[in-house]
Amino acid sequence: MNSKSQVRVLVLLSTYNGQEYLAAQLDSILKQKANCELHVLIRDDGSTDETRSIIKQYETQYSDRIFSTFGSNIGYIKSFFTLINLASGYDFYSLCDQDDIWLENKIADALSFLEKEDTDIPLLYASPSFLVDDQMQIYGTTQLLKKELSYYNTLIQNFLPGHEQVFNQSLLSELKKPLDYSRLYAHDSWITNVAILKGKVFFDNRPHVYYRQHRFNKIGYGKSKTDWFLERINRIRNKDNSKFSDQIDYFFEVYGNQMPEKYKNETAKYIWSKSNIFLRFKYIIHSEFYRQNEFQTFLFKLLYVLGGI
């Protein structure tokens, strides 16, 4: 594609009180070895530390590559969608958090998947990340793809992390559709499901980001199975699973009439059966929905029956 000119990529970076890590993130973006024209659009979400000063310093030093906008605190979901609505004129877009470090081939590997495809339809690429602590020591990865990636998986499992998502102009245009952002729990899950419903999704099992785990993470990964279990218990206490399920309801409201009949019927049964425990149990036995491993699928079905989703 774009044979007459160099491919253009825009990184969409939302910041909030990220002074401790932002410079390292920006440096890793600027060191990308992709054969493309790479720019960065930053929206600061009302930081009260030195984040804005750091952004201005980089914008001054790299005035041809980095652009910024400053707003009030509206939360990271709405902040990312504000960036999406501001963006235009590029071939591909990459979401970015403020506290990670990108491997130098992140964008190049994403383009190797996306440039071969028909860009008239929505395209989304993602991959896992290396889990690192504050000292940048690797202790694991986010989840690898083990089963087929399908609507029946992604609707109930937020499997493609936002900081690894790279997508095309066609998907960006679809994401500009007016939404009630208060009904979204995970922006990356929403983006994934739009892409898998309307176009194609690609998952590369090679990690491309050092995903820093620290006390400020909105969503984190523990170092052990005990940490993983405690994190899940904490999500149940915070009713995160119910909020995620509410997002599924909203996704069906927005896109139900555009779904193939098999997706539409299965999602309708999922939502309708939540009305009581007997219907939940009857539905879940034959549910088409699954997660990437059998234990996670079992937990999903148990939570569904018990009303935790």
N, C-alpha and C positions, 0 to 999 in steps of 0.2 A: 504494500500500500504506500501511498504518498511518495511515489518514485521521483516526482519532480522537485521535491524539497525535503529537507531533513525532518524527521519525525519530531514532534513537539510534545513534551510531557510537563504537566503541571503538578507539583506536590502541594497538597492541601493540608496545612499544619495548623491545628488548634492548640493554643497555649493557655495555661493558667497557673500562675505562681510556680514557674518551672525554672527559676534562675539556676538551680543546682546542676541541671542536666542539659539545658537547652543548647549551649554552645557545642557540646560534643555531638548532639543530634544533627545540628546544622552542618557541622564540619563533615560528617559522614555522608550527608546528602550531596554536598558540594564535591565530594571525592568520587562520585559515581562514575564508572567507566563505560557507560552506555553510549552508543553512537546515536545521540539525540540532542536536541536543544532542551535543556532542563531548567525550569524556573520553579520558584517556591512562592506560594501565596500563604501568608500567615494571618490568622485572625486571633488576636488576644482577647480572652474572655474576661476582661476586667481584673487583671492581675494587680496585686497590691505590693509585690516585692520588686526586684530589679529586672523582671522578665522583659518589660517594655523597653528598658534601656538597652538590654542585650539585643533585642530585635532591631532597634534603631541603629545600633552600631553595625550589625551585619548588613542592614539595608543600605547604609551609607557606603560600606566597603564593597558590596556587591550590588550596586544600584541597577545593573542590567539583568540581574538574576533573581533578586529577592524583593518581594513587594509585601506590604502589610496593611492591615486595617485594625483599628482598635475599637472595641465595643464594651458594653456593660456585661455583667455576669448573667448569662442566660443558660448555663449548663453545657456540658460537652456535646450532647446530642444535637441540640439546636445550633450550637456553634459550628459543628461540622456541616450541618445542612445549610447554614448561612454561607459557608465557603462554597458548597456545591452550587448554590443559587447564584453566587458571584462569578463562578468560573465559566469560561467559554473560550472557544477559539483554539483549543489544543486537540491533539489526536488521542492522548491518554492522560489519565489522572490517577494520582497515587495518594491515598490517605496516609497521614503520618501523625504519630504521637510525639510528645515533646521530650521524652525521657529515654528513648531507645538509641541504639546505634545500628546503622545500616551497614551490611556487608557491601563491598564496592561493586558487586555484580548483581545487586538486587533488581534494579530497573532493567538491566540488560537481559537477565533471565526472564523477567516478566514479558518483555517485548518479544523474546524468541517464541513465546507461546501465542501472543496476541496478534502479532503482525501477519501471521499466516492465515488468519481467519477473515471471514466476511464482516467488515466493520459496520455494515448497515444494520446489524442486529446487536443488542446489548451483549457485551463480553466482560467477563470478570475473571481475574487471576488472583490466586492467593497461595500461601505456603506456610509451613510452620516456622517457629522461631526458636532460637536457643534461649533457654531460661538462664539468666545470670543474676547474681546478687549485686550488692552495691560496690563490691570490689571487682566486678566484671568476671567472676569465676563461673564457668558453665557448670550447671548441675542437672541439666535435662533439656527436654524440648517440649513445646506444646504438642498437641495431638497430631499423629501422622494418619494419613488416609489408609484405612484398612478395608473398608467396604465401598461399594459404589456410592458416588455422590449423587443424590437425587432429591427431589422435592420432599419425598417421604422422610428423608434424613434431616435436611437443613431447616425444615419448618419447625422442628422441635429441638434442634441442637445448633447452637451458635458455634459452628465449626471453623469458619473462615475469619480469623481475627482482622479487625479493621486496619491495624497498622501494617498488614501485609497485602491489603487489597489494592489492585491496580485495575482500572477499567477504562472503557472507551467512551467516546463522545455520545454514542447512542444510548448507553446506560446513563450517563450524566443527564441527558435530556429527559429520560424517563424519571429520574430521581428529583427533578425540579417540579414534579407534580405537587400541587398544594396538599399539605398533610396537617393533621393535628399532632404536633410533635409531643404533646403531653401524653399521648397514647403509645409512644414508642419506648421500649425498655432498652433495646440494643440496636444502635444504628447500623452496625455491621451485619447483624442478622437480617435486618430489613433489606439492606442492599443485596445481600446474598440471595434472598428469596425472590426479589424483583428480577435479578439476573437469571436465576434458574427457571423462572416462569416464562420470561420473555425472550431469553437468548441462550447463551452458553456460559458454563462455569468451568474453570480449569484449576486443579490443585496440584502443585509441585511439591513433592515430599522432601525437597532440599531446603533446609532452613536458610533464611536470608537476613535475619535481624537478631541482634542481641537484645532480648526483651527483659529489661531491667525490672526486678522485683524489689519493691521497697514499700515503706509504710504508707506512701501516698497513692499507690495503685488503686484504681477504681475496681478492677477485677484482677485477682492474682492467682498464682499457682504455688503451692507449697513444695517443700523439698522432699517430702516423704508421703507414704500412703496415709499416715496419720494426719498430716497437714491437709491432704486432699479431702479426707473424710470430715475433718473439722470445718474446712471451708464450705463443704456442702451443707453441713448442719447449720452453719451461720447463714447461708443463703435461704434455707428453709425458714429460719427464725425471722429473717428480714422479708419474707414472702417474695423473694426474687423469682421463684418459679411461677408463682401466681401472676406476677407482673409480666413475665415472659409469655405466659399463656394468654393474658389479656391482649398482648401485642398480636398474637395469632388471630384472635377474634377480629382485631382491627384490620389486619392484613386481608382477611376474608371479606370484610366489608368493602375494602377498596378494590380488591382484585378478583373477588369471587366470580363475577360475571365474565371475566377474561380467562378463567381457568379451563383446561380440558375437563370433560365431565368426570373422569376418574379422580382427578385432584379435588374438584368441587364437591363431589359426593363424599369422599373420605374426610375432607376438612369439615363439612357440614355435620357429619356423624360425630366427629371428635368434639365439636362445639356443643351440639345438641345433647349429647350423652352426659355432659357435665352436670346436668340438672339434679341427678341423685345417684347414690352409690350403686344401686342395682343396675342402672343403665351404664354407669361407668364400667362396672365389672363385665357386663355383657359385651360392651363395645371393645374393651381393651384386649380381650382374648383373640379377636380377629383383626386387630388394628394393623394397618400397613406401615405405620410409622416406626422408625427404628433409630438407634444411635450407633456410633461407630464401633462399639464392642458390646458383647452380650450382657455384661454386668451393668453397663450404663442403660441398656435397653430395659433390663429387669427393673432398675431403679425408677426409670421413667414410668413404667407400667404400674409399679407399686405406688408411686406418688399420685398418679392419676386416679387410681382406685380410691386412695385415702383422701382425695380432695386437695392434695398439696400442689396440684397443677390446675 
